[in-house]
Amino acid sequence: MKFALIGHPVAGSLSPRLFAAAYDGRHSYDLLDFERFDDAWDAFVKGYDGINVTAPFKQDAFARVDILSPQARATGAVNLVVRRDGGFAGYNTDVDGVLMALRETGLSFEDALVVGSGGAARAAAYAAQLLGCRVTVTGRSPEKAAALGYPAVTLGEASALCPDVVIYTLPGRAPVPSGLPFAGAVLLEAEYRIPRLADTPCRQYVSGRRWMLGQAFAGYSLFTGEEPSLEKMSKVLI
């Protein structure tokens, strides 16, 4: 069976190594870097059984699939697609990744601030809601933040909040906005390839690698119908 990750850029992704560890190399996994979603989708349709989807294509994939899982429907974003019944089924295992990463802290949360407005932010906001949080969203575009369907504030207004968890989903190369209320909060950073916030003073920093592991573990069984090895996958992230 053949699988892949589509997005732009995808160089440096840990997905191939995680997938190889999950199944002892019994299935192939490629990185497909395209600037246009249509080109990436065509490559999937012609040669693969399933794909992971990363930025900036998660909402494009949502619009293209025939069947949506409840988590995909709730978030409006798809990060995994498989062939089902002659069509394509879309899932959002980023939600599982956020849940795993935050549950590993052993803490409970009441107020969550999600920074960003893309597909990762949609999954983060929904996962925080599932954990019982009041969710607020902020980002570089107030209009895009508000479009997620949760209470939204400007970056300046966010500085006055006191969340107990901040989920930061802006791309690693993007400048970190000043004044965000990290102090006293658990900080989960989605970006693991170019983390910007690992040394930020906060209650506890949670690496995006834990998010990555959680979404991959949930997703790979959807690909193959076999449970992957969490232990072997975890070793890739050490």
C-alpha positions in Angstrom: 0.0 0.0 0.0 1.2 3.5 -0.8 0.6 6.7 1.3 1.9 10.2 1.2 1.9 13.7 2.7 0.8 16.6 0.5 1.4 20.3 1.3 3.8 23.1 0.7 6.4 23.0 2.1 6.8 19.4 3.4 10.6 19.1 3.4 11.8 18.0 6.9 8.5 16.3 7.8 8.9 13.5 10.3 5.9 11.7 8.7 7.9 9.2 6.6 10.0 8.1 9.6 7.0 7.9 11.8 5.1 5.8 9.3 8.1 3.5 8.7 8.4 2.9 12.4 4.7 2.4 12.8 4.6 -0.6 10.5 8.3 -1.7 10.3 8.5 -0.4 6.8 5.8 -2.6 5.3 4.1 0.3 3.5 5.6 3.2 1.5 5.2 6.8 2.5 6.2 9.8 0.3 6.4 13.5 0.6 4.6 15.4 -2.2 5.4 19.1 -2.3 3.1 21.1 -4.6 2.3 24.8 -4.6 -1.2 24.1 -6.1 -3.7 21.8 -4.4 -5.1 20.5 -7.6 -1.6 19.2 -8.6 -1.2 17.5 -5.2 -4.7 16.0 -5.4 -4.0 14.6 -8.9 -0.8 12.9 -7.7 -2.8 11.3 -4.9 -5.6 10.1 -7.1 -3.2 8.6 -9.6 -0.8 6.8 -7.3 -1.8 6.5 -3.6 -4.2 4.7 -1.3 -4.3 7.6 1.2 -2.8 10.9 2.1 -2.1 13.1 5.0 -2.7 16.8 4.3 -0.8 19.7 5.8 -0.8 23.5 5.3 -2.0 25.1 3.2 -4.4 22.5 1.9 -6.5 21.3 4.8 -9.6 23.3 3.8 -9.1 22.5 0.1 -9.2 18.8 1.0 -12.3 19.4 3.1 -14.1 20.7 0.0 -12.9 17.9 -2.2 -13.9 14.7 -0.3 -17.2 12.8 -0.6 -17.5 11.7 3.1 -16.6 13.7 6.2 -15.9 12.3 9.7 -17.6 14.1 12.6 -14.3 15.7 13.6 -13.7 16.9 10.0 -17.2 18.2 9.7 -16.9 20.1 13.0 -13.6 21.7 12.1 -14.1 22.4 8.5 -10.7 21.0 7.8 -9.3 17.6 6.6 -5.8 16.3 7.3 -6.2 12.7 6.2 -8.0 11.3 3.1 -8.6 7.6 2.2 -10.5 5.9 -0.5 -13.9 4.7 0.6 -16.7 3.0 -1.4 -15.6 4.4 -4.7 -15.0 7.9 -3.3 -12.9 9.7 -0.8 -13.4 10.0 3.0 -11.9 12.9 4.9 -10.8 12.9 8.6 -9.3 15.4 11.0 -6.9 13.6 13.3 -5.3 16.9 14.4 -8.1 16.9 16.9 -6.8 13.6 18.3 -3.3 15.1 18.4 -4.3 18.1 20.4 -6.3 16.0 22.8 -3.4 13.6 23.4 -0.8 16.4 23.8 -2.9 18.2 26.4 -4.1 15.2 28.3 -0.5 14.1 28.7 0.0 17.1 31.0 -2.4 15.6 33.6 -3.9 19.1 34.0 -7.4 20.4 33.5 -8.2 23.5 31.6 -11.0 26.1 31.6 -10.0 28.9 29.3 -8.1 28.3 26.0 -6.7 30.8 23.6 -6.0 29.6 20.1 -3.6 31.7 18.1 -4.1 31.3 14.3 -7.0 30.8 11.9 -5.9 28.0 9.6 -6.7 24.3 9.6 -4.6 23.6 12.6 -6.3 26.3 14.6 -9.7 24.9 13.7 -8.7 21.5 15.1 -7.2 23.1 18.2 -10.3 25.1 19.0 -12.5 22.1 18.6 -10.3 19.9 20.7 -10.2 22.5 23.4 -13.9 22.7 23.4 -14.1 18.9 23.8 -11.9 19.3 26.9 -14.5 21.6 28.3 -12.7 24.9 27.7 -14.1 28.3 26.9 -12.4 29.0 23.6 -11.2 32.3 22.3 -9.4 32.8 19.0 -6.9 35.5 17.9 -4.7 35.9 14.9 -3.1 38.2 12.4 -6.4 38.6 10.6 -9.3 39.4 12.9 -11.8 38.5 10.1 -10.3 35.0 9.6 -10.1 34.4 13.3 -13.8 35.2 13.7 -14.6 32.9 10.8 -13.7 29.9 13.0 -17.0 30.4 14.8 -15.7 31.0 18.3 -15.4 34.3 20.2 -12.5 36.2 18.5 -10.3 39.1 19.7 -7.5 41.1 18.1 -3.9 40.3 19.0 -3.9 43.5 21.1 -7.0 42.4 23.0 -5.6 39.0 23.6 -2.8 40.4 25.7 -5.4 41.2 28.4 -6.6 37.6 28.7 -5.6 35.1 31.3 -6.0 31.7 29.6 -4.7 28.5 31.3 -3.8 27.0 27.9 -2.5 28.7 24.7 -2.5 26.7 21.5 -0.2 28.4 19.1 -0.7 27.4 15.4 1.0 30.2 13.4 3.7 28.9 10.9 7.2 28.5 12.3 8.6 31.2 9.9 6.0 33.7 10.9 7.0 36.4 13.4 5.7 35.7 16.9 3.2 38.5 17.8 4.2 40.5 20.9 2.2 40.6 24.1 0.5 37.2 23.9 -0.5 35.9 27.4 1.9 33.0 27.8 2.8 33.5 31.4 0.9 31.1 33.7 -0.5 29.1 30.7 0.3 25.7 29.3 1.7 26.4 25.9 1.2 24.0 23.0 3.0 24.9 19.9 1.8 23.2 16.7 5.0 23.8 14.7 7.7 21.1 15.5 10.1 21.7 12.6 10.8 25.3 13.3 9.6 25.9 16.9 9.7 29.5 18.0 8.4 29.3 21.6 10.3 26.4 23.3 12.1 28.9 25.6 9.1 31.1 26.3 8.3 31.6 30.0 5.1 29.8 30.7 3.6 27.2 33.1 4.5 24.3 30.8 5.7 24.0 27.2 4.3 21.2 25.1 6.1 20.4 21.9 4.3 20.0 18.6 5.9 16.6 18.4 3.4 15.3 20.9 0.6 16.7 18.7 2.3 15.1 15.7 2.5 11.8 17.4 -1.1 11.8 18.5 -2.5 12.7 15.1 -0.3 10.2 13.4 -1.2 7.3 15.7 -4.9 8.0 15.2 -4.5 8.4 11.4 -2.3 5.5 10.5 -4.9 2.9 11.6 -7.4 4.7 9.3 -5.0 4.2 6.4 -4.2 0.5 6.9 -6.8 -1.0 9.2 -4.0 -2.1 11.4 -3.0 -0.5 14.8 0.4 1.1 14.5 3.2 0.7 17.1 3.0 3.7 19.4 6.1 2.7 21.2 8.2 2.6 18.0 6.7 5.8 16.7 7.5 7.6 20.0 11.2 6.6 19.6 11.3 8.6 16.3 10.5 11.8 18.2 13.1 11.4 21.0 
